[in-house]
Amino acid sequence: MSRDNLRRLLALSAMVQDLRLAALSQAEQARAASVAALARLSAPPPETDLDPIAAGRAQMTYERWADVRRAELKSTIARQTETCLAAQAEARTAFGRQQALISVADRLAATRKGL
């Protein structure tokens, strides 16, 4: 393998690694946003000047909606967790390939110096 081809391969490998790391970061940010949205649903209701009966009805209506939303968010978080795990695996593979190519390049350089 020529030096130019190896340099190009190293550059491409670095780009792939950067792409995989960016995908991982994006997946983790999306998951974190969903987790934060789920946490906000558990916040206590604000104080109001409503009639206690009207306030109770409003609270019950909100809780029904929040229960449905929590279920949706939990499903979304599960999918996003799976996406994060897959992105982590892809990033690890890209890192391993990059390190293997660096090792090959170093050995090739050492062999050429020895000649």
N, C-alpha and C positions, 0 to 999 in steps of 0.2 A: 504494500500500500504506500502510495507516495505521501510525502509530507503535506502537500496541498490538499489531497483528499482527506487525510486525517484531520487537518485543521478545519475543513468544511464540516466534516462529520462531528467534530467536537462542538462547533458553533451551532449546528442543527440540534444536537443533543441538549445544549444549554437552552436553546429556544423552547424545545419541548418541555424541559424541566420547568422553565419559567411559566409556560402555559398551564401546566398541570398544577403548579403552586397557585396561580391566579384562580383557577377553577376551584381549588380547595378553599381558598380564602372567600370566594364568592358564595360557595355552598355554606360555609360556616357563618357568614354574615346573615344569610337568609334564615338559617336555623335560629340564630341568636335573636333575630327580629321576631320570629314566631314565638320563641320562649318568652320574650319580653311582653308580647301581646297577651299571652296566656296569663302571665303574672299580673298584668293590669286588670284582668277580669276579676281577680280576687280582692281588689281594693275595696275598702268599705264605702258605702254610698255617702254622698255629701249631705250635710244637714240642710233641711228645707223647712219652709214655713207652711207646708201643705197640711191640710187636715189629716189626722192620723190614719183615717180609713183610706183616703186617696193616696197617701204616702205608702201605705201597706200594699195597695193594689199596684202602684207603680213599681214597688220593689219586687213583687211577685212576677210581674210581667218582665221586668229586667232579668230576674233570676232564670226564668224559662228561656229567654233569649240567650243569656250567658251560658247556660248549660249546653245548648245546641252549639254555640260558638266554641266552647271548650272542647267539645267532642271533635269538631272540625279541626281545631288547632292541634289537638293531640294526634290526629291522623296525619296532618300536614307535617308535624314535627317528626313523626315516625318515618315518613318518606324522606324528609330532609336529612335525618340521621343516617339513613341508608345511603343517600347520595354523598354525604360527608365521608362515610367509611369507604365508599368506592373511590372517591376523589383522593383520599389518603393513600389508598393502595396504588393508584396510578402515579401519584407524586413520589411514593417510595420507589416504584419501578423506574421512573425517570431518573431519580437520584442515583440509583444503583447502576443504571446504564451509563450515566455521566461519569461516575467514579470508575467504572470498568474501562471506559474509553481513555480516561486520564491515565490510568495504570498502563494501558497498552502504549499510549503515547510516550510515557516516561521510560518504559522498557525499550521501546524502539529507539528513543533518543540515546539511552545508555548503550545499546548495542552498536549504534552508529559511531558513538564516540570511541568505543573499544576497538573499532576497525581501523 
